[in-house]
Amino acid sequence: MPKVFDQANIIECVIEEDELMAFLLRQDINDDGEKYFPFMDLAQTIMDVLPEYAFADNEQPIKPHLYMKKVREAARCMYDTSAYKAINKYYIEQDDTFEEEAKSARAIGRGEFGEILLHLLLRDFKGTIPLVSKLYFKDSRGVPAHGFDAVHISPEENILWLGESKLYTGATAGLKDLINDLKHHLTKDFLSSEYTIIKKNLLVNNIPDRDYWIERLSKNVRLGDMISQVNIPMLCVYNDTRRFEKCLNEAIEDIVPIFEPRFRELKQYFDDNNDAPLKNKLNIILFLFPVMDKEKFVMELHKRLYYLQQV
C-alpha cells in the first residue's frame, strides 16, 4: 500500500506477522559518502504527522495558506507555553536554571512522541485512519480525553484499532509498561468509559461511516462484544545503540539478521510476562522499533517541536 507519511521510505518493516511487526531505519549516506541512520529525517517525518495526529482530519487536505497555522496549532497542543519555553531555555540555550521544568516537560512530550510514531506506523503499514484525535480533545487541564494512545479504524474491514505506545531506554521496561496498560485498559468499565468519550468526539469528527461507528460503540455493552473485531497494536520504541553501531556500514538486508534474534527474544519476553486476564481473547500485535540513540532522538523531536511552535 502507498505510504501516507514516510514517502522517502526511511522506515522498513523487516518482520510482518500476525502478532509481531518489527521496524528498522534504512541507512543513507551523507555528503562525504559515509553511511548513517537517518533518525533526524525520521524526526522530520514525525513532525509532518503532527496536524493529522492533533486534529484527526485525514480526508481534507490542509489548504496551503493555512498549513503553517495548522502546524503551529498542532505543535502547541503537545505541551503548554511554559513547558516548551523551559525546553528551549534548558536544552537549546543551555540555561541550567530551567533544568527541573525542562525535564518535567520533556517527560510529557516523550510519551506523545511515541503516540505520533504509532499513528504513523498504523497509517503507513496498516492503512488505518484515525477515528478520533487524542490531543484535540484534551481538557482545560491538558488531560487527554481517552486513555488509548491511538484510536484508529480499518474502514473496509470495520476493525477498530486501540493502541498503546512506550518510548523507553530499555526494551523490557517498555514491554512491562505495555503489559500493565493491557491489564488496566482492557476491562469492561474502562472500555465502557472510553467508548462513551469516543462517541462524543465522533460528533465533531468527519470520518467515513461515522453513524456506523457511533451505533456500533453504542450497542457494544457486553465485554465480549467490545473486544470483538478489535486489534491491539502495542508499540515499544527503545534504545539499541550496540547493534546499530555494529552494523553501521551494512546494507538493510544484512542488518536484519543482526536484529532479528533480539526481536524474537523480546516477543518471547512479552508473551511470557503478559498476564493480562483477556490476553487469549485479544488480537495483540507487538510493534518493535529500536533507535540508535533514544535521548538524542527525543531531544531532536523537542527542538523541532519548539521551532514549529514559533512559525
HELIX and SHEET records of a PDB file:
HELIX    1   1 PHE A   39  PHE A   55  1                                  17    
HELIX    2   2 PRO A   64  LEU A   66  5                                   3    
HELIX    3   3 TYR A   67  MET A   78  1                                  12    
HELIX    4   4 THR A   81  ILE A   87  1                                   7    
HELIX    5   5 ASN A   88  ILE A   92  3                                   5    
HELIX    6   6 ASP A   96  PHE A   98  5                                   3    
HELIX    7   7 GLU A   99  LYS A  126  1                                  28    
HELIX    8   8 LEU A  135  PHE A  137  5                                   3    
HELIX    9   9 ALA A  171  HIS A  185  1                                  15    
HELIX   10  10 LYS A  188  LEU A  202  1                                  15    
HELIX   11  11 ARG A  210  LYS A  219  1                                  10    
HELIX   12  12 LEU A  223  MET A  226  1                                   4    
HELIX   13  13 THR A  241  LYS A  246  1                                   6    
HELIX   14  14 ILE A  252  ASN A  273  1                                  22    
HELIX   15  15 LYS A  279  LYS A  281  5                                   3    
HELIX   16  16 LYS A  294  LEU A  308  1                                  15    
SHEET    1   A 7 ILE A  11  GLU A  16  0                                        
SHEET    2   A 7 LEU A  20  LEU A  25 -1                                        
SHEET    3   A 7 ASN A 283  VAL A 291  1                                        
SHEET    4   A 7 VAL A 230  ASN A 239  1                                        
SHEET    5   A 7 ILE A 159  TYR A 168  1                                        
SHEET    6   A 7 ALA A 150  SER A 154 -1                                        
SHEET    7   A 7 ILE A 129  PRO A 130 -1                                        
SHEET    1   B 2 ASP A  28  ILE A  29  0                                        
SHEET    2   B 2 LYS A  35  TYR A  36 -1                                        
END                                                                             
